[in-house]
Amino acid sequence: MSNGNMNLTLKVWRQKNSETAGKFVTYKAEHISPDMSFLEMLDVVNESLTHKNEEPIYFDHDCREGICGMCSLYINGRPHGPKRAIT
């Protein structure tokens, strides 16, 4: 029986700095609980990347509660952040 966890495919824009070309990179996020926030899911993906000696996905965050606005993200081309309380 399924425990409700999800397997997701992420397409993340990777760009080393403003002077280099960027590209979308596809990552698998596996066994993600529906109770996790988006930032918690990124933590799981980064743990997997680190174990494979790959560069983690960098993102700004502070309170991780959708209050300060530091972690505002674009998901599916739409802004998410403190006004929607989605982090």
PDB file of N, CA, C and O in Angstrom:
ATOM      1  N   MET A   1       0.839  -1.180   0.000  1.00  0.00           N
ATOM      2  CA  MET A   1       0.000   0.000   0.000  1.00  0.00           C
ATOM      3  C   MET A   1       0.885   1.244   0.000  1.00  0.00           C
ATOM      4  O   MET A   1       1.923   1.266   0.660  1.00  0.00           O
ATOM      5  N   SER A   2       0.488   2.258  -0.722  1.00  0.00           N
ATOM      6  CA  SER A   2       1.257   3.496  -0.824  1.00  0.00           C
ATOM      7  C   SER A   2       1.172   4.294   0.468  1.00  0.00           C
ATOM      8  O   SER A   2       0.132   4.321   1.126  1.00  0.00           O
ATOM      9  N   ASN A   3       2.259   4.935   0.821  1.00  0.00           N
ATOM     10  CA  ASN A   3       2.262   5.770   2.018  1.00  0.00           C
ATOM     11  C   ASN A   3       1.932   7.225   1.686  1.00  0.00           C
ATOM     12  O   ASN A   3       2.019   8.085   2.563  1.00  0.00           O
ATOM     13  N   GLY A   4       1.563   7.514   0.463  1.00  0.00           N
ATOM     14  CA  GLY A   4       1.185   8.862   0.061  1.00  0.00           C
ATOM     15  C   GLY A   4       2.333   9.728  -0.406  1.00  0.00           C
ATOM     16  O   GLY A   4       2.118  10.865  -0.824  1.00  0.00           O
ATOM     17  N   ASN A   5       3.557   9.209  -0.343  1.00  0.00           N
ATOM     18  CA  ASN A   5       4.700   9.991  -0.804  1.00  0.00           C
ATOM     19  C   ASN A   5       4.679  10.129  -2.319  1.00  0.00           C
ATOM     20  O   ASN A   5       4.110   9.298  -3.027  1.00  0.00           O
ATOM     21  N   MET A   6       5.308  11.190  -2.800  1.00  0.00           N
ATOM     22  CA  MET A   6       5.290  11.500  -4.227  1.00  0.00           C
ATOM     23  C   MET A   6       6.695  11.435  -4.814  1.00  0.00           C
ATOM     24  O   MET A   6       7.688  11.652  -4.121  1.00  0.00           O
ATOM     25  N   ASN A   7       6.753  11.135  -6.089  1.00  0.00           N
ATOM     26  CA  ASN A   7       7.981  11.242  -6.870  1.00  0.00           C
ATOM     27  C   ASN A   7       7.755  12.367  -7.871  1.00  0.00           C
ATOM     28  O   ASN A   7       6.811  12.326  -8.661  1.00  0.00           O
ATOM     29  N   LEU A   8       8.621  13.366  -7.834  1.00  0.00           N
ATOM     30  CA  LEU A   8       8.451  14.560  -8.654  1.00  0.00           C
ATOM     31  C   LEU A   8       9.636  14.761  -9.582  1.00  0.00           C
ATOM     32  O   LEU A   8      10.745  14.310  -9.295  1.00  0.00           O
ATOM     33  N   THR A   9       9.398  15.433 -10.685  1.00  0.00           N
ATOM     34  CA  THR A   9      10.461  15.834 -11.595  1.00  0.00           C
ATOM     35  C   THR A   9      10.563  17.350 -11.544  1.00  0.00           C
ATOM     36  O   THR A   9       9.583  18.056 -11.781  1.00  0.00           O
ATOM     37  N   LEU A  10      11.761  17.847 -11.232  1.00  0.00           N
ATOM     38  CA  LEU A  10      11.999  19.284 -11.137  1.00  0.00           C
ATOM     39  C   LEU A  10      12.869  19.736 -12.302  1.00  0.00           C
ATOM     40  O   LEU A  10      13.839  19.066 -12.657  1.00  0.00           O
ATOM     41  N   LYS A  11      12.525  20.853 -12.882  1.00  0.00           N
ATOM     42  CA  LYS A  11      13.378  21.487 -13.891  1.00  0.00           C
ATOM     43  C   LYS A  11      13.853  22.793 -13.277  1.00  0.00           C
ATOM     44  O   LYS A  11      13.075  23.729 -13.092  1.00  0.00           O
ATOM     45  N   VAL A  12      15.146  22.842 -12.965  1.00  0.00           N
ATOM     46  CA  VAL A  12      15.729  23.961 -12.228  1.00  0.00           C
ATOM     47  C   VAL A  12      16.673  24.740 -13.139  1.00  0.00           C
ATOM     48  O   VAL A  12      17.523  24.153 -13.808  1.00  0.00           O
ATOM     49  N   TRP A  13      16.522  26.052 -13.164  1.00  0.00           N
ATOM     50  CA  TRP A  13      17.425  26.908 -13.928  1.00  0.00           C
ATOM     51  C   TRP A  13      18.742  26.988 -13.177  1.00  0.00           C
ATOM     52  O   TRP A  13      18.783  27.432 -12.030  1.00  0.00           O
ATOM     53  N   ARG A  14      19.828  26.555 -13.829  1.00  0.00           N
ATOM     54  CA  ARG A  14      21.166  26.594 -13.230  1.00  0.00           C
ATOM     55  C   ARG A  14      22.017  27.584 -14.006  1.00  0.00           C
ATOM     56  O   ARG A  14      22.079  27.538 -15.235  1.00  0.00           O
ATOM     57  N   GLN A  15      22.669  28.475 -13.283  1.00  0.00           N
ATOM     58  CA  GLN A  15      23.536  29.474 -13.901  1.00  0.00           C
ATOM     59  C   GLN A  15      24.611  29.828 -12.885  1.00  0.00           C
ATOM     60  O   GLN A  15      24.309  30.320 -11.798  1.00  0.00           O
ATOM     61  N   LYS A  16      25.853  29.579 -13.235  1.00  0.00           N
ATOM     62  CA  LYS A  16      26.965  29.772 -12.302  1.00  0.00           C
ATOM     63  C   LYS A  16      27.063  31.218 -11.833  1.00  0.00           C
ATOM     64  O   LYS A  16      27.269  31.473 -10.646  1.00  0.00           O
ATOM     65  N   ASN A  17      26.919  32.155 -12.748  1.00  0.00           N
ATOM     66  CA  ASN A  17      26.937  33.580 -12.403  1.00  0.00           C
ATOM     67  C   ASN A  17      26.313  34.364 -13.551  1.00  0.00           C
ATOM     68  O   ASN A  17      25.910  33.787 -14.561  1.00  0.00           O
ATOM     69  N   SER A  18      26.237  35.672 -13.390  1.00  0.00           N
ATOM     70  CA  SER A  18      25.569  36.496 -14.403  1.00  0.00           C
ATOM     71  C   SER A  18      26.357  36.596 -15.707  1.00  0.00           C
ATOM     72  O   SER A  18      25.838  37.091 -16.708  1.00  0.00           O
ATOM     73  N   GLU A  19      27.581  36.138 -15.702  1.00  0.00           N
ATOM     74  CA  GLU A  19      28.427  36.234 -16.892  1.00  0.00           C
ATOM     75  C   GLU A  19      28.453  34.945 -17.708  1.00  0.00           C
ATOM     76  O   GLU A  19      29.023  34.922 -18.799  1.00  0.00           O
ATOM     77  N   THR A  20      27.854  33.886 -17.206  1.00  0.00           N
ATOM     78  CA  THR A  20      27.861  32.609 -17.920  1.00  0.00           C
ATOM     79  C   THR A  20      26.454  32.259 -18.379  1.00  0.00           C
ATOM     80  O   THR A  20      25.465  32.729 -17.816  1.00  0.00           O
ATOM     81  N   ALA A  21      26.384  31.431 -19.405  1.00  0.00           N
ATOM     82  CA  ALA A  21      25.084  30.977 -19.906  1.00  0.00           C
ATOM     83  C   ALA A  21      24.461  30.009 -18.901  1.00  0.00           C
ATOM     84  O   ALA A  21      25.165  29.257 -18.227  1.00  0.00           O
ATOM     85  N   GLY A  22      23.161  30.039 -18.815  1.00  0.00           N
ATOM     86  CA  GLY A  22      22.446  29.128 -17.934  1.00  0.00           C
ATOM     87  C   GLY A  22      21.681  28.093 -18.727  1.00  0.00           C
ATOM     88  O   GLY A  22      21.592  28.169 -19.952  1.00  0.00           O
ATOM     89  N   LYS A  23      21.127  27.120 -18.012  1.00  0.00           N
ATOM     90  CA  LYS A  23      20.316  26.084 -18.659  1.00  0.00           C
ATOM     91  C   LYS A  23      19.421  25.431 -17.618  1.00  0.00           C
ATOM     92  O   LYS A  23      19.691  25.497 -16.419  1.00  0.00           O
ATOM     93  N   PHE A  24      18.354  24.799 -18.091  1.00  0.00           N
ATOM     94  CA  PHE A  24      17.506  24.021 -17.204  1.00  0.00           C
ATOM     95  C   PHE A  24      18.135  22.651 -16.996  1.00  0.00           C
ATOM     96  O   PHE A  24      18.618  22.027 -17.941  1.00  0.00           O
ATOM     97  N   VAL A  25      18.125  22.191 -15.752  1.00  0.00           N
ATOM     98  CA  VAL A  25      18.620  20.866 -15.407  1.00  0.00           C
ATOM     99  C   VAL A  25      17.473  20.128 -14.728  1.00  0.00           C
ATOM    100  O   VAL A  25      16.792  20.689 -13.870  1.00  0.00           O
ATOM    101  N   THR A  26      17.260  18.875 -15.108  1.00  0.00           N
ATOM    102  CA  THR A  26      16.181  18.068 -14.552  1.00  0.00           C
ATOM    103  C   THR A  26      16.687  17.245 -13.376  1.00  0.00           C
ATOM    104  O   THR A  26      17.734  16.602 -13.453  1.00  0.00           O
ATOM    105  N   TYR A  27      15.923  17.278 -12.285  1.00  0.00           N
ATOM    106  CA  TYR A  27      16.246  16.506 -11.082  1.00  0.00           C
ATOM    107  C   TYR A  27      15.031  15.695 -10.670  1.00  0.00           C
ATOM    108  O   TYR A  27      13.892  16.099 -10.904  1.00  0.00           O
ATOM    109  N   LYS A  28      15.280  14.560 -10.062  1.00  0.00           N
ATOM    110  CA  LYS A  28      14.216  13.731  -9.505  1.00  0.00           C
ATOM    111  C   LYS A  28      14.135  13.992  -8.006  1.00  0.00           C
ATOM    112  O   LYS A  28      15.151  13.979  -7.311  1.00  0.00           O
ATOM    113  N   ALA A  29      12.948  14.224  -7.520  1.00  0.00           N
ATOM    114  CA  ALA A  29      12.686  14.340  -6.087  1.00  0.00           C
ATOM    115  C   ALA A  29      11.825  13.134  -5.729  1.00  0.00           C
ATOM    116  O   ALA A  29      10.652  13.071  -6.098  1.00  0.00           O
ATOM    117  N   GLU A  30      12.401  12.188  -5.017  1.00  0.00           N
ATOM    118  CA  GLU A  30      11.707  10.923  -4.758  1.00  0.00           C
ATOM    119  C   GLU A  30      11.315  10.785  -3.292  1.00  0.00           C
ATOM    120  O   GLU A  30      12.010  11.257  -2.392  1.00  0.00           O
ATOM    121  N   HIS A  31      10.187  10.127  -3.083  1.00  0.00           N
ATOM    122  CA  HIS A  31       9.664   9.834  -1.742  1.00  0.00           C
ATOM    123  C   HIS A  31       9.405  11.122  -0.961  1.00  0.00           C
ATOM    124  O   HIS A  31       9.777  11.236   0.207  1.00  0.00           O
ATOM    125  N   ILE A  32       8.768  12.079  -1.612  1.00  0.00           N
ATOM    126  CA  ILE A  32       8.482  13.376  -1.001  1.00  0.00           C
ATOM    127  C   ILE A  32       7.112  13.324  -0.329  1.00  0.00           C
ATOM    128  O   ILE A  32       6.109  12.989  -0.959  1.00  0.00           O
ATOM    129  N   SER A  33       7.087  13.656   0.945  1.00  0.00           N
ATOM    130  CA  SER A  33       5.833  13.678   1.697  1.00  0.00           C
ATOM    131  C   SER A  33       4.986  14.868   1.253  1.00  0.00           C
ATOM    132  O   SER A  33       5.521  15.955   1.035  1.00  0.00           O
ATOM    133  N   PRO A  34       3.671  14.678   1.118  1.00  0.00           N
ATOM    134  CA  PRO A  34       2.808  15.812   0.769  1.00  0.00           C
ATOM    135  C   PRO A  34       2.761  16.859   1.883  1.00  0.00           C
ATOM    136  O   PRO A  34       2.275  17.969   1.665  1.00  0.00           O
ATOM    137  N   ASP A  35       3.259  16.519   3.068  1.00  0.00           N
ATOM    138  CA  ASP A  35       3.289  17.465   4.186  1.00  0.00           C
ATOM    139  C   ASP A  35       4.526  18.360   4.176  1.00  0.00           C
ATOM    140  O   ASP A  35       4.625  19.286   4.981  1.00  0.00           O
ATOM    141  N   MET A  36       5.469  18.091   3.272  1.00  0.00           N
ATOM    142  CA  MET A  36       6.689  18.899   3.199  1.00  0.00           C
ATOM    143  C   MET A  36       6.415  20.224   2.500  1.00  0.00           C
ATOM    144  O   MET A  36       5.572  20.308   1.607  1.00  0.00           O
ATOM    145  N   SER A  37       7.142  21.257   2.922  1.00  0.00           N
ATOM    146  CA  SER A  37       7.114  22.521   2.188  1.00  0.00           C
ATOM    147  C   SER A  37       8.012  22.377   0.960  1.00  0.00           C
ATOM    148  O   SER A  37       8.763  21.410   0.833  1.00  0.00           O
ATOM    149  N   PHE A  38       7.923  23.346   0.072  1.00  0.00           N
ATOM    150  CA  PHE A  38       8.777  23.312  -1.115  1.00  0.00           C
ATOM    151  C   PHE A  38      10.248  23.362  -0.711  1.00  0.00           C
ATOM    152  O   PHE A  38      11.072  22.665  -1.303  1.00  0.00           O
ATOM    153  N   LEU A  39      10.587  24.174   0.285  1.00  0.00           N
ATOM    154  CA  LEU A  39      11.976  24.272   0.734  1.00  0.00           C
ATOM    155  C   LEU A  39      12.459  22.967   1.356  1.00  0.00           C
ATOM    156  O   LEU A  39      13.613  22.582   1.166  1.00  0.00           O
ATOM    157  N   GLU A  40      11.597  22.286   2.093  1.00  0.00           N
ATOM    158  CA  GLU A  40      11.976  20.984   2.656  1.00  0.00           C
ATOM    159  C   GLU A  40      12.239  19.976   1.547  1.00  0.00           C
ATOM    160  O   GLU A  40      13.156  19.160   1.643  1.00  0.00           O
ATOM    161  N   MET A  41      11.424  20.038   0.486  1.00  0.00           N
ATOM    162  CA  MET A  41      11.645  19.154  -0.652  1.00  0.00           C
ATOM    163  C   MET A  41      12.988  19.456  -1.311  1.00  0.00           C
ATOM    164  O   MET A  41      13.706  18.534  -1.698  1.00  0.00           O
ATOM    165  N   LEU A  42      13.337  20.741  -1.444  1.00  0.00           N
ATOM    166  CA  LEU A  42      14.641  21.099  -2.000  1.00  0.00           C
ATOM    167  C   LEU A  42      15.775  20.598  -1.113  1.00  0.00           C
ATOM    168  O   LEU A  42      16.830  20.214  -1.618  1.00  0.00           O
ATOM    169  N   ASP A  43      15.572  20.597   0.196  1.00  0.00           N
ATOM    170  CA  ASP A  43      16.583  20.046   1.110  1.00  0.00           C
ATOM    171  C   ASP A  43      16.822  18.567   0.827  1.00  0.00           C
ATOM    172  O   ASP A  43      17.965  18.111   0.842  1.00  0.00           O
ATOM    173  N   VAL A  44      15.753  17.815   0.571  1.00  0.00           N
ATOM    174  CA  VAL A  44      15.876  16.387   0.260  1.00  0.00           C
ATOM    175  C   VAL A  44      16.645  16.203  -1.048  1.00  0.00           C
ATOM    176  O   VAL A  44      17.531  15.353  -1.135  1.00  0.00           O
ATOM    177  N   VAL A  45      16.308  16.992  -2.054  1.00  0.00           N
ATOM    178  CA  VAL A  45      17.005  16.913  -3.339  1.00  0.00           C
ATOM    179  C   VAL A  45      18.480  17.264  -3.150  1.00  0.00           C
ATOM    180  O   VAL A  45      19.351  16.583  -3.690  1.00  0.00           O
ATOM    181  N   ASN A  46      18.765  18.315  -2.394  1.00  0.00           N
ATOM    182  CA  ASN A  46      20.154  18.721  -2.166  1.00  0.00           C
ATOM    183  C   ASN A  46      20.943  17.661  -1.412  1.00  0.00           C
ATOM    184  O   ASN A  46      22.127  17.464  -1.686  1.00  0.00           O
ATOM    185  N   GLU A  47      20.314  16.982  -0.477  1.00  0.00           N
ATOM    186  CA  GLU A  47      20.999  15.896   0.235  1.00  0.00           C
ATOM    187  C   GLU A  47      21.404  14.803  -0.745  1.00  0.00           C
ATOM    188  O   GLU A  47      22.513  14.275  -0.674  1.00  0.00           O
ATOM    189  N   SER A  48      20.499  14.467  -1.658  1.00  0.00           N
ATOM    190  CA  SER A  48      20.795  13.459  -2.675  1.00  0.00           C
ATOM    191  C   SER A  48      21.928  13.923  -3.593  1.00  0.00           C
ATOM    192  O   SER A  48      22.829  13.147  -3.910  1.00  0.00           O
ATOM    193  N   LEU A  49      21.882  15.179  -4.015  1.00  0.00           N
ATOM    194  CA  LEU A  49      22.939  15.710  -4.882  1.00  0.00           C
ATOM    195  C   LEU A  49      24.289  15.695  -4.176  1.00  0.00           C
ATOM    196  O   LEU A  49      25.302  15.344  -4.781  1.00  0.00           O
ATOM    197  N   THR A  50      24.309  16.068  -2.917  1.00  0.00           N
ATOM    198  CA  THR A  50      25.552  16.093  -2.145  1.00  0.00           C
ATOM    199  C   THR A  50      26.147  14.700  -2.018  1.00  0.00           C
ATOM    200  O   THR A  50      27.361  14.526  -2.125  1.00  0.00           O
ATOM    201  N   HIS A  51      25.283  13.698  -1.787  1.00  0.00           N
ATOM    202  CA  HIS A  51      25.769  12.319  -1.692  1.00  0.00           C
ATOM    203  C   HIS A  51      26.387  11.843  -3.004  1.00  0.00           C
ATOM    204  O   HIS A  51      27.245  10.960  -3.005  1.00  0.00           O
ATOM    205  N   LYS A  52      25.951  12.428  -4.124  1.00  0.00           N
ATOM    206  CA  LYS A  52      26.494  12.064  -5.439  1.00  0.00           C
ATOM    207  C   LYS A  52      27.626  13.000  -5.861  1.00  0.00           C
ATOM    208  O   LYS A  52      28.053  12.982  -7.016  1.00  0.00           O
ATOM    209  N   ASN A  53      28.108  13.815  -4.924  1.00  0.00           N
ATOM    210  CA  ASN A  53      29.167  14.798  -5.196  1.00  0.00           C
ATOM    211  C   ASN A  53      28.797  15.765  -6.317  1.00  0.00           C
ATOM    212  O   ASN A  53      29.654  16.179  -7.098  1.00  0.00           O
ATOM    213  N   GLU A  54      27.518  16.121  -6.390  1.00  0.00           N
ATOM    214  CA  GLU A  54      27.045  17.101  -7.363  1.00  0.00           C
ATOM    215  C   GLU A  54      26.753  18.418  -6.650  1.00  0.00           C
ATOM    216  O   GLU A  54      26.521  18.451  -5.442  1.00  0.00           O
ATOM    217  N   GLU A  55      26.768  19.477  -7.408  1.00  0.00           N
ATOM    218  CA  GLU A  55      26.509  20.812  -6.863  1.00  0.00           C
ATOM    219  C   GLU A  55      25.056  20.906  -6.384  1.00  0.00           C
ATOM    220  O   GLU A  55      24.143  20.589  -7.148  1.00  0.00           O
ATOM    221  N   PRO A  56      24.821  21.334  -5.138  1.00  0.00           N
ATOM    222  CA  PRO A  56      23.439  21.475  -4.661  1.00  0.00           C
ATOM    223  C   PRO A  56      22.733  22.642  -5.343  1.00  0.00           C
ATOM    224  O   PRO A  56      23.367  23.477  -5.988  1.00  0.00           O
ATOM    225  N   ILE A  57      21.433  22.686  -5.194  1.00  0.00           N
ATOM    226  CA  ILE A  57      20.621  23.792  -5.688  1.00  0.00           C
ATOM    227  C   ILE A  57      20.697  24.895  -4.632  1.00  0.00           C
ATOM    228  O   ILE A  57      20.288  24.701  -3.488  1.00  0.00           O
ATOM    229  N   TYR A  58      21.222  26.045  -5.027  1.00  0.00           N
ATOM    230  CA  TYR A  58      21.350  27.157  -4.083  1.00  0.00           C
ATOM    231  C   TYR A  58      20.097  28.014  -4.131  1.00  0.00           C
ATOM    232  O   TYR A  58      19.560  28.286  -5.205  1.00  0.00           O
ATOM    233  N   PHE A  59      19.638  28.437  -2.968  1.00  0.00           N
ATOM    234  CA  PHE A  59      18.495  29.330  -2.883  1.00  0.00           C
ATOM    235  C   PHE A  59      18.596  30.111  -1.583  1.00  0.00           C
ATOM    236  O   PHE A  59      19.132  29.619  -0.590  1.00  0.00           O
ATOM    237  N   ASP A  60      18.078  31.329  -1.598  1.00  0.00           N
ATOM    238  CA  ASP A  60      18.076  32.160  -0.400  1.00  0.00           C
ATOM    239  C   ASP A  60      16.905  31.779   0.489  1.00  0.00           C
ATOM    240  O   ASP A  60      15.820  31.455   0.006  1.00  0.00           O
ATOM    241  N   HIS A  61      17.137  31.823   1.786  1.00  0.00           N
ATOM    242  CA  HIS A  61      16.066  31.602   2.755  1.00  0.00           C
ATOM    243  C   HIS A  61      16.512  32.155   4.091  1.00  0.00           C
ATOM    244  O   HIS A  61      17.706  32.338   4.330  1.00  0.00           O
ATOM    245  N   ASP A  62      15.567  32.416   4.949  1.00  0.00           N
ATOM    246  CA  ASP A  62      15.891  32.871   6.292  1.00  0.00           C
ATOM    247  C   ASP A  62      14.941  32.205   7.275  1.00  0.00           C
ATOM    248  O   ASP A  62      15.325  31.255   7.957  1.00  0.00           O
ATOM    249  N   CYS A  63      13.714  32.687   7.358  1.00  0.00           N
ATOM    250  CA  CYS A  63      12.790  32.159   8.367  1.00  0.00           C
ATOM    251  C   CYS A  63      12.184  30.817   7.968  1.00  0.00           C
ATOM    252  O   CYS A  63      11.770  30.051   8.837  1.00  0.00           O
ATOM    253  N   ARG A  64      12.124  30.521   6.682  1.00  0.00           N
ATOM    254  CA  ARG A  64      11.557  29.285   6.139  1.00  0.00           C
ATOM    255  C   ARG A  64      10.080  29.101   6.506  1.00  0.00           C
ATOM    256  O   ARG A  64       9.568  27.982   6.495  1.00  0.00           O
ATOM    257  N   GLU A  65       9.414  30.185   6.824  1.00  0.00           N
ATOM    258  CA  GLU A  65       7.997  30.122   7.182  1.00  0.00           C
ATOM    259  C   GLU A  65       7.131  31.013   6.302  1.00  0.00           C
ATOM    260  O   GLU A  65       5.946  31.193   6.582  1.00  0.00           O
ATOM    261  N   GLY A  66       7.708  31.571   5.245  1.00  0.00           N
ATOM    262  CA  GLY A  66       6.929  32.414   4.345  1.00  0.00           C
ATOM    263  C   GLY A  66       6.613  33.783   4.914  1.00  0.00           C
ATOM    264  O   GLY A  66       5.668  34.437   4.473  1.00  0.00           O
ATOM    265  N   ILE A  67       7.394  34.223   5.888  1.00  0.00           N
ATOM    266  CA  ILE A  67       7.128  35.506   6.533  1.00  0.00           C
ATOM    267  C   ILE A  67       8.049  36.600   6.009  1.00  0.00           C
ATOM    268  O   ILE A  67       7.586  37.693   5.681  1.00  0.00           O
ATOM    269  N   CYS A  68       9.338  36.321   5.927  1.00  0.00           N
ATOM    270  CA  CYS A  68      10.320  37.370   5.625  1.00  0.00           C
ATOM    271  C   CYS A  68      10.413  37.694   4.133  1.00  0.00           C
ATOM    272  O   CYS A  68      10.849  38.788   3.777  1.00  0.00           O
ATOM    273  N   GLY A  69      10.021  36.787   3.267  1.00  0.00           N
ATOM    274  CA  GLY A  69      10.074  37.022   1.828  1.00  0.00           C
ATOM    275  C   GLY A  69      11.390  36.653   1.170  1.00  0.00           C
ATOM    276  O   GLY A  69      11.516  36.759  -0.050  1.00  0.00           O
ATOM    277  N   MET A  70      12.370  36.225   1.946  1.00  0.00           N
ATOM    278  CA  MET A  70      13.690  35.893   1.409  1.00  0.00           C
ATOM    279  C   MET A  70      13.612  34.731   0.415  1.00  0.00           C
ATOM    280  O   MET A  70      14.357  34.718  -0.565  1.00  0.00           O
ATOM    281  N   CYS A  71      12.742  33.770   0.642  1.00  0.00           N
ATOM    282  CA  CYS A  71      12.718  32.546  -0.168  1.00  0.00           C
ATOM    283  C   CYS A  71      11.679  32.594  -1.284  1.00  0.00           C
ATOM    284  O   CYS A  71      11.285  31.545  -1.792  1.00  0.00           O
ATOM    285  N   SER A  72      11.235  33.757  -1.669  1.00  0.00           N
ATOM    286  CA  SER A  72      10.260  33.838  -2.754  1.00  0.00           C
ATOM    287  C   SER A  72      10.812  33.142  -3.992  1.00  0.00           C
ATOM    288  O   SER A  72      11.956  33.370  -4.384  1.00  0.00           O
ATOM    289  N   LEU A  73      10.005  32.304  -4.594  1.00  0.00           N
ATOM    290  CA  LEU A  73      10.410  31.486  -5.730  1.00  0.00           C
ATOM    291  C   LEU A  73       9.390  31.608  -6.845  1.00  0.00           C
ATOM    292  O   LEU A  73       8.256  32.035  -6.628  1.00  0.00           O
ATOM    293  N   TYR A  74       9.810  31.228  -8.036  1.00  0.00           N
ATOM    294  CA  TYR A  74       8.889  31.059  -9.148  1.00  0.00           C
ATOM    295  C   TYR A  74       8.682  29.570  -9.342  1.00  0.00           C
ATOM    296  O   TYR A  74       9.641  28.826  -9.551  1.00  0.00           O
ATOM    297  N   ILE A  75       7.433  29.133  -9.274  1.00  0.00           N
ATOM    298  CA  ILE A  75       7.087  27.733  -9.474  1.00  0.00           C
ATOM    299  C   ILE A  75       6.095  27.683 -10.626  1.00  0.00           C
ATOM    300  O   ILE A  75       5.035  28.308 -10.571  1.00  0.00           O
ATOM    301  N   ASN A  76       6.444  26.937 -11.666  1.00  0.00           N
ATOM    302  CA  ASN A  76       5.629  26.884 -12.882  1.00  0.00           C
ATOM    303  C   ASN A  76       5.387  28.284 -13.448  1.00  0.00           C
ATOM    304  O   ASN A  76       4.306  28.581 -13.958  1.00  0.00           O
ATOM    305  N   GLY A  77       6.413  29.142 -13.349  1.00  0.00           N
ATOM    306  CA  GLY A  77       6.320  30.478 -13.910  1.00  0.00           C
ATOM    307  C   GLY A  77       5.500  31.458 -13.096  1.00  0.00           C
ATOM    308  O   GLY A  77       5.272  32.585 -13.537  1.00  0.00           O
ATOM    309  N   ARG A  78       5.048  31.053 -11.909  1.00  0.00           N
ATOM    310  CA  ARG A  78       4.240  31.928 -11.063  1.00  0.00           C
ATOM    311  C   ARG A  78       4.972  32.205  -9.758  1.00  0.00           C
ATOM    312  O   ARG A  78       5.529  31.285  -9.159  1.00  0.00           O
ATOM    313  N   PRO A  79       4.979  33.463  -9.305  1.00  0.00           N
ATOM    314  CA  PRO A  79       5.673  33.782  -8.061  1.00  0.00           C
ATOM    315  C   PRO A  79       4.952  33.190  -6.855  1.00  0.00           C
ATOM    316  O   PRO A  79       3.724  33.216  -6.772  1.00  0.00           O
ATOM    317  N   HIS A  80       5.732  32.662  -5.933  1.00  0.00           N
ATOM    318  CA  HIS A  80       5.219  32.151  -4.659  1.00  0.00           C
ATOM    319  C   HIS A  80       6.072  32.754  -3.566  1.00  0.00           C
ATOM    320  O   HIS A  80       7.272  32.956  -3.752  1.00  0.00           O
ATOM    321  N   GLY A  81       5.486  33.033  -2.469  1.00  0.00           N
ATOM    322  CA  GLY A  81       6.254  33.612  -1.377  1.00  0.00           C
ATOM    323  C   GLY A  81       5.368  34.020  -0.226  1.00  0.00           C
ATOM    324  O   GLY A  81       4.313  33.422  -0.014  1.00  0.00           O
ATOM    325  N   PRO A  82       5.776  35.024   0.517  1.00  0.00           N
ATOM    326  CA  PRO A  82       5.106  35.351   1.764  1.00  0.00           C
ATOM    327  C   PRO A  82       3.650  35.778   1.611  1.00  0.00           C
ATOM    328  O   PRO A  82       2.852  35.555   2.522  1.00  0.00           O
ATOM    329  N   LYS A  83       3.286  36.379   0.494  1.00  0.00           N
ATOM    330  CA  LYS A  83       1.898  36.807   0.346  1.00  0.00           C
ATOM    331  C   LYS A  83       0.954  35.624   0.210  1.00  0.00           C
ATOM    332  O   LYS A  83      -0.226  35.729   0.548  1.00  0.00           O
ATOM    333  N   ARG A  84       1.457  34.508  -0.279  1.00  0.00           N
ATOM    334  CA  ARG A  84       0.632  33.315  -0.428  1.00  0.00           C
ATOM    335  C   ARG A  84       0.942  32.294   0.663  1.00  0.00           C
ATOM    336  O   ARG A  84       0.291  31.252   0.749  1.00  0.00           O
ATOM    337  N   ALA A  85       1.939  32.596   1.493  1.00  0.00           N
ATOM    338  CA  ALA A  85       2.369  31.692   2.567  1.00  0.00           C
ATOM    339  C   ALA A  85       2.794  30.336   2.023  1.00  0.00           C
ATOM    340  O   ALA A  85       2.614  29.312   2.682  1.00  0.00           O
ATOM    341  N   ILE A  86       3.360  30.331   0.819  1.00  0.00           N
ATOM    342  CA  ILE A  86       3.856  29.088   0.230  1.00  0.00           C
ATOM    343  C   ILE A  86       5.358  29.203   0.115  1.00  0.00           C
ATOM    344  O   ILE A  86       5.865  30.091  -0.570  1.00  0.00           O
ATOM    345  N   THR A  87       6.080  28.304   0.785  1.00  0.00           N
ATOM    346  CA  THR A  87       7.540  28.349   0.703  1.00  0.00           C
ATOM    347  C   THR A  87       8.101  27.026   0.307  1.00  0.00           C
ATOM    348  O   THR A  87       9.318  26.882   0.190  1.00  0.00           O
TER     349      THR A  87
END
